[in-house]
Amino acid sequence: MDEVRIGIAGIGGMGSNHAAYLARGDVPQARLTSVSDNREERLAWAKETLGESVSRFDDAEAMISSGQVDAVIVATPHYFHPPIAIAAFEAGLHVMSEKPAGVYTRQVKQMNEAAIKSGKVFGLMLNQRARGATRKLQELVASGELGEIRRTNYIITSWFRAQSYYDSGGWRATWAGEGGGVLANQCPHNLDLWQWICGMPSRMRAFCHFGKHHEIEVEDDVTAYVEYPNGASGVFVTTTGDAPGTNRLEITGDRGKIVAEDNKITFHRTESSVSEFLKQYPGGFGSPNVWTCDVPPSRGGGEHKAITANWIQSILDDGKTELMAPGLQGIHSVELFNAMLLSAWTDDWVDLPVDADLYYDELQKRVATSKAKEAGGKTMDVSGTFQ
């Protein structure tokens, strides 16, 4: 295979962004051949912008079965990510899905099973993994220089949205349309980075406020406390109601503290093990000496295009190229936001992995009373299948 023929399912905001850079030829050996959307105005946009060389379909499954594509980028509303990906895998196509991987873990597990069975290359558009500072942070923690993690604090409140944002689409910020709010829409990247760098917690207690700052059904303000298998603890705070917001990840380990903020990494490195100093120091009020340095980022950048180019290269060399954002890992961020919501709904602790059936049942209670019964123009069955 000298090139990969790509079809895009859903050409709204993100789908049209992918279409634009692919149409320009920004990703070597990738050619945009088809797009699909069930909105006539978006297909009209595609005809005018992309030209007649790009086929247009009003149904994703028709595009998948057309024989015109080798791989599909899924950029539809959230509920449709797994069913479209599954249809593509069953047709023998490679898949790149936008975030989140899905709305609930039961749905995502089905997608992952289909991906494994197909043997095709499955990526997830977790573009923040391509940033140089993010890659360096992950490498630094993984290297062991920080020692065993003792505490994590992630404050990501720089997702401010005005009410007009939520009013721009009938599916937005509804249980039936999006399946969640700030956790499902804005924070999948942050939840992914949190677990990618720090690992998955074993249990959590979360407090979610629904429509606290906006006239919406879903959560727009969240504070979660988590505990890790090694006894470490963590806090995750997010909202779409703060301005100015903060984007700060602080990781404390046995050999100091790393702070990532404003695209900079600062390492406060202790000269000795904190746990050993705590046990052995005889002076009462002393603390380990610390040296502080700014850590330069790794080479990186390109974000969406970088993730796509990496996926294309892996397709071309039969999976020999390691994916920057493997699709199978997308379930972790879904697991985290499912657990946060379930904890708030049940007013209790939640163990991870989350009880997938219980979460699904609780979600459907909200879907049943949701103001939005449409997702992307098609009625959405709560099981995540097309009607």
Secondary structure, 3 states (H helix, E strand, C coil): CCCEEEEEECCCHHHHHHHHHHHCCCCCCEEEEEEECCCHHHHHHHHHHHCCCCEEECCHHHHHCCCCCCEEEECCCHHHHHHHHHHHHHCCCEEEECCCCCCCHHHHHHHHHHHHHHCCCEEECCHHHHCHHHHHHHHHHHCCCCCCEEEEEEEECCCCCCHHHHHCCCCCCCCCCCCCCCCCCCCHHHHHHHHHHHCCCCEEEEEEEECCCCCCCCEEEEEEEEECCCCCEEEEEEECCCCCCCEEEEEEECCEEEEEECCEEEEEEECCCHHHHHHHCCCCCCCCCEEEEEECCCCCCCCHHHHHHHHHHHHHCCCCCCCCCEHHHHHHHHHHHHHHHHHHHHCCCEECCCCHHHHHHHHHHHHHCCCCCEECCEEECCCCCEC
